[in-house]
Amino acid sequence: MLTILRSKLGISTGTLLAVLTMAACDGSSPAQHAPRTTPHTSTAPTAKTSSTVTNEASAVATQWMQQFCSSPAAHAAGYIVSLKEAVELEKPRVGDLEGNKEQMLSTAGGFKGEMVNNAKQLAATTPPKSADAAGARRYLLDVYHRLNQDLSSVDKRLRAIPTTNVSRFMAAFTPATTALIATIKRSQQEIQSHPILGPAFNTLDCFGAGN
């Protein structure tokens, strides 16, 4: 299966194994990217212009999206899709079922750990003074909340997948993993639709958002 996954992801075996190892952790201590831009501020003691507010909002949005699109989460999301396709293509034997289930559970758990950590870090930040940026922060927190709730529900479906019969396994595996992928993509679409978060998200091509 590693050969199929390696060809789908276009990465080496060592990189793939590193991804699996990273995804299996709880995601509580990912390396966070430093923001690439800093808010534009005016030295004059006058009211901020709409352009300045937009620049400030764009800067923090870029910072938040760099966090959302952090490498461990991006690799985990890509691996979830590739593992689903590989399992369905190979039509596994009974001896493969437990391992396939555990790989999907650990990867989904790693992704959820990243998202929970991101939500905690965002909630702990001081709300921006810019109304645009503050609104974007509230919106993103809502996205995180819905995403993590749905990931918890999908986790229960993944854990309930039987591993003693191939037909029963596939009958549960396909809809559960389809729901997992749909949950991730829905969050992408919610962020892409936001006027401030969307441009930063698409610039980073988060989880292949440009596809």
N, C-alpha and C positions, 0 to 999 in steps of 0.2 A: 504493500500500500504506500510505503514511503516513496517508491518510484513514481507512482501516479500523482501523489500530492506534490512531489518535487517538480514534476513537469508542469502541473497546473499553476503552481505559485512562481515558477521560474527562479527557484533558489536552490542552494546547495543542500546536501544532506545535513551538514553541520549546522547551517542556519535554521533548517526546519526543526532539528532536534532542539536547538536553542529556543525556538518559538514555543515548542511543546512544553519545555521545562518552564518557561516564563509564564505560559498560560495556565499551568497547573498551580501556580502560587495564588495567594488570595488577592494579589494586586494592591497590597497595602503600602508598598514602598516603591512605586515606579519612578524612574528618573524623569523629572519634569523638564520640559524645554523652557529656556528663558525667553521672555518676550522679545521679539525682534524689533519692535517699534516702541517709542515712548510717546505719551500724550503731548500734543502741541499746546503750549500755554503761552499766554500773552503777558509781556512784562508791564504793559500799561494797566493802570488801575481802573480800567473801564469795563463795562459789561462784556461778557464773551459774545462773539458773533456766532451766527449759526454755523459758519464754516469751522470755527474752532471747536464747537460742540461736536460736530460731525467727526472731526479728526480725533478728538478724545474718545468718542464712542468706538470708532474704527480701531483705535489702538488697543483698547481693552478687549474688544471682540476678537482681535487677532490673537491676543494672549490666551483668552479662554479657548479658542479653537485649536491652538497649538497643544493645549493641555488635553482637549477632547480627542484630538487626533494623535495622541502619543503613540510611539512605536509599538509597545506591547499590545495595546488595544487594537491597533490597526492590523497587526499580524494575526491576532486571535480572531478577529472578524473574518479575515480572508481565509483562515484555516477552517473555520466553521463551514463556510461554503464549500471548500474543496473536500473536506472530510465527508460531508453529506453526499456530494457527487460521486466520490470514490466508493463509498459503501454501496450506494445504489447501483453503480456500474459493475462492481465485482460480484454482487449477489453473494454475500458472505455465508460461510458454513457456521454450524452451531458453535464450533470452537472459537470463532472470531467475534461472536456477538458481545460477550462481556467486555472484551478489550475495546471494541468500537464504541460501546456505550460509555465506558469510562473516559475514553479520549474526548468524546463530545461533552460529557459532563464537566471535565476538568477545564476544557477550553472555554466553555460557556461561563463557568465559575470564575475563571481568570478575567474574562471580559467584564463580568458584572462587578468584580472587585475593583477594576480600574474605574468604572463608572461611579460606583459608590464613593470611592476616594476623591474623584473629581468633584462630585456633588458636595462633599464635606468641605473641600478646600474652597470652592466657590462660595458656599454659605458662610464661611469664616472670614471672607474678605470684607473690607469696609465698602458699603454701597457707594458707587461713584456719585459725584455731585451733579454731573451731567444728567439731565432727565432722560435723554436718549439712551445713555449707557446704563442707567439704573433700570430702565424698562427692559433692556436687553438682558440684564442680569436676572431679573425676575422671570422672564420668559425662559431662559436657559435652565434655571432651577426647576421650573415646572416640567420641562422636557426630561431632565434627569429623574425627577420624581416618578413620572409615568413610565419611563424606560426601566427603572429599577424595580418598580412594582410588576411590570409585565415580565421582566427577566425572572423574577421569583416564581411567577405562575408557570412559566415555561420550564423552569428547573424541576418543578414537581412532575410535569409531563415527561421530562427526560428520565427522571428517576423511576417512573412507573413502567418504562419500556421493559417487556419480558425478554429474557435471554436464553430460553430453553427451546425455542422453536423459531425457525427462520421466518416463516410466513407471519407469525404473530409479531415478531420483532420488527419486520419491515412495515407492517400495518400500523405500528405505533411510532416507529422511528421517523418515517417520512413526514407525517403531519406535525410531529413535535419539532423537528428541526426546521421545517418550513415556517412554523410559527416563530421560532427563534430568529431566523433571518428576517422575516417580515417585521418583527419588533425593532431590530436594529435599523432597517431601512426606513421605517416610519419615523424614527427619531432623526435620521439624516434629512428626510424630506421636511420635517417640521423646522429644523434649523435652516435649511436652504431657503425656506419661504420667508424667513425673517429679513427685513431690509438691512439690518446692521450685521447680524451674525452670518447670514447667507454668503455675502461676498468673501468674507474671511474663510469660511468653510470651503467654498469652491476653489479658492486660490490654493489651499493646501491639498486639494484633491483627497479629502479625508475618506478613507476606506473605499477609494475608487469612486468618489462622489461625482466625478466628471463623466463617468461611463453611462 
